[in-house]
Amino acid sequence: MTETDGNDKVADVREEPPKEAGAPAKPLYDAAVAETSGHGTAATADVPSPAHKPTQLCGYLYKLGMKAPLRAWKCRFFSYDGKKCHLLYYRTATDVCPLGSIDLHAATFHFSMEAEEGIFEIKTPTKPYILKATNNHAKMYWLQQLQRKRWEYCNNASKLQTGMILPSDVTDNHHSTEGDFLSPVKTPTEVVGLNFALMPAPQESTALQNISLKHPWKEIQNTVRNICGPKPPQTISKSVFHFQEAEPTTEVEVSAKQSGKMSPSLNFARKARKRNESPTSSQEKNSHEKNNSPQLQIQAITEELKSQKDLVKLLHRALESAQEEKRACTEYLHAPEEEDRLELIRHKVRQIVDLRQRGEVLEQEKLELEQCIGLKESHIGELKEHVQLLMEKNSAKQQVIMKQNEQLLIQIDKENTSSVGRETLQRQYRKIDSLMDDINAYKTQNQFLNSEIHQVTRLWRNTAEKETALLMKCSYLEARNCQIESKYLIALRKLQEVLPYLDAEYSEVIKRLIEDALQSDIKSPRQPSSMHYSPISEYDDYGFMIIPEYEVEHLKLLAKIQALEIRSNKLLTHDVVDKPLRIKWNNMGELSHSVELKTLVRCGIPTEHRKRVWKWLTSQRIRICDNHYKDLLRKCENAQHPASQQIELDIHRTLTNNKNFSNPTSEFIQKLRRVLLAFSWQNPTIGYCQGLNRLAALALLVLEDEESAFYCLVDVVENIMPAEYYSNNLAGSQVDQRVFKDFFSEKLPRLSTHFEQYKIDLSLITFNWLLVVFIDSLVSDILLRLWDAFLYEGTKVIFRYALAIFKYNEEEILKLTEETEIYQYLSFFTKTICDGRKLMNIAFNDMNPFPMKLVRNRRAVHMEKFKVELVELENLKREYMKSKQDLRSPGNDMGVSDDDEDT
């Protein structure tokens, strides 16, 4: 027969290197030394005390081969490896190399009542394993111990890998045994544990048909080791393992003797060994000493190491406090004047007061937490009482059922005594007893399955918390990587500015570095709701290019630096800022104007809520008719508007860095054309003005529906923006430029003086900002956050953000001392804005106060001045035209030449 064993996916288990002659058998060595966690097995109690270290879980089980042609039971020796949470299996206990292993850390356990006695199943993510114990008692013991081992390994691994204690760890450690619904199973020492493993192997394990032909090399290694290795006398109940176990003790003691002194841990181990010696035979005494000495030494050395670590921590803290005190004293002694010393003392007093206040706050939090714990404990007590009452009630019901069954049986016995014989009654009694046994067995199965579900749920929760912690750490590391890469690009940009002054060799190297940096990709930010990183993408959620394509090379570097910094800020603020805000938006029901909603809108509306909020804001200011938009579209089909030619020219120049408008055949292009034509019929006094195409395009990207985008455009032009903002002479836009200059001189006096000194005209930069509300000037993330507040609060948001943009770059602008440099920097300085939250804080905090009433008053004043200037300009125009007509009159002696007429 060939050996199958079902090890198709476990064949890559690392083989142990061949050992010298006389080396101990691997499973037995693991059985006593490798495992130090879990519950006791062979000669230990079921629930060990803290002072007792449990031994290894090991024993013989039958394993069912998974291959169909040779599906048979094979006797195998199983041993648990606590370092990897693997269940190793060998042909015999004296083998060196395992035939395979079962990974338990992600496995589940199951058994069926319909199966044969002792059969249970271990399901791993790769394959299932079917095992059989000698009886049901041993089966339940193996299942319970494997459950505990899996839980202990996963719990410890989560702490070690994340480097922190998860909130669930504290709770689960206290309830690791209470959470098991299955009561502890008594250890079947006759079939599991080291005592059983040291006995001669079962005949099934040494039979020829039990040899694994699938692993011939391992079988040869094990056979050679068993033949060549020294065999202990049959009269002494020792294995090779006992000799190996004594080796660490001998080496430690010899090294201690050579050094001339004995450590306290070795003294403790020797004393413990002497105390544990019993007046038995010399062979049992030596065996007991060899078993306990390494464990006692390890325990003593571990305790001593722990105490030394605690002492080092205390000394570090004392050293830090002493250094702090030394620095404070040094500052005090080196202060030049008495007033400085007094100021240092006052500073320390303020620090003390601050620390006291923090201590009081922490004490208050501690009291609140204690009260909360007390309430939870009382609630837990009530629940336990309720459970106890339910159990008592269930027990009472079972007793009543049993009594009724007895009465029924008695009644049946009385009624059928005459007709039914004694044998029939006994047969019925046996059937009832069998059914009761089945009921008890199913109860045990249900308890075990409840325990398995409970533990798997706890492990899943811990894994989710661990994954969250790792994702947070990964986000932080990726943010740091983005920051480092952006600094590298900034350095390249600085070098790019001095390329003409460098040697040709260095210039070529720098150019290659810049090309390599521009060709590298940036991962798009991961979605907040996803636990994995999204694939690499060139576009954001609304189709804007993450790194816009510019023809000028220094703008390409700026765009990539900006994208890196924005990504870094998103990763760092996602869990701290964005996630709580998203939770608030998710919990928000019906929308209504409030201070809380205003604050949330200023911080930015999440992508999944922006469409709903924009529609609601539009409906608050404008009446939406069902068929009005369709009627306007029918007008567009029946007649051509005068502005249609200009619309066609501007449509293909709209949002060129957005994938939805870059393709001429895109559906968004068709929607934009219909929205602009419908608006030209809706508002004939304006018709169409350059800039409206970008307003409508942004509304289409967010709202998606062209009718909603049309009403949003109407709302912006007719309700939010002042009158005549998009008229033929752009009167409202020119007035707002004058209003902005007033605010600029008041809020940013240093920059205003600087611009006046170098005769910088702000309107050359800001006119397009205000006309199209910063579209094509800011990156999409900051732009959409600005538009959220703009639709909610009105045009004062435009002035706030325009001033904030200059404030954000104030120091850099003040460093420029030439007119051409200033204009050149102002042409791209919005590409250097990376921190949207910082810009928002400047706009809504540093620029205060900024009431809408003040904006209206300034507009009214400048509108009057502007109208007066328009009248004067009209008068000058009339006088000029009149003078030209007088020159052309027939009675005038002076002729008008062609050149004069052209002039």
Secondary structure as UniProt FT lines:
FT   TURN            5..6
FT   TURN            8..9
FT   TURN            11..12
FT   TURN            21..22
FT   HELIX           26..29
FT   HELIX           30..34
FT   TURN            42..43
FT   TURN            50..51
FT   STRAND          58..64
FT   TURN            69..70
FT   STRAND          73..81
FT   TURN            82..85
FT   STRAND          86..90
FT   TURN            93..94
FT   STRAND          100..103
FT   TURN            105..106
FT   STRAND          108..110
FT   TURN            113..114
FT   TURN            117..118
FT   STRAND          119..123
FT   STRAND          128..132
FT   HELIX           136..162
FT   HELIX           167..174
FT   TURN            175..179
FT   TURN            189..191
FT   HELIX           194..197
FT   HELIX           203..206
FT   HELIX           208..210
FT   TURN            213..214
FT   HELIX           216..228
FT   TURN            234..235
FT   HELIX           240..259
FT   HELIX           264..276
FT   HELIX           282..333
FT   HELIX           338..416
FT   TURN            417..419
FT   HELIX           422..497
FT   HELIX           499..501
FT   HELIX           504..519
FT   TURN            528..529
FT   TURN            541..542
FT   STRAND          544..545
FT   HELIX           553..573
FT   HELIX           574..578
FT   HELIX           579..587
FT   HELIX           595..603
FT   HELIX           607..621
FT   TURN            626..627
FT   HELIX           628..638
FT   TURN            642..643
FT   HELIX           644..651
FT   TURN            652..653
FT   TURN            656..657
FT   HELIX           659..662
FT   TURN            664..665
FT   HELIX           667..682
FT   TURN            684..686
FT   TURN            690..691
FT   HELIX           692..703
FT   HELIX           706..715
FT   HELIX           716..720
FT   TURN            723..726
FT   TURN            728..729
FT   HELIX           731..747
FT   HELIX           749..757
FT   TURN            758..759
FT   HELIX           763..771
FT   TURN            772..777
FT   HELIX           780..793
FT   HELIX           796..808
FT   HELIX           810..814
FT   HELIX           819..826
FT   TURN            827..828
FT   HELIX           829..832
FT   HELIX           836..841
FT   HELIX           842..846
FT   HELIX           852..888
FT   TURN            890..891
FT   HELIX           898..902
//
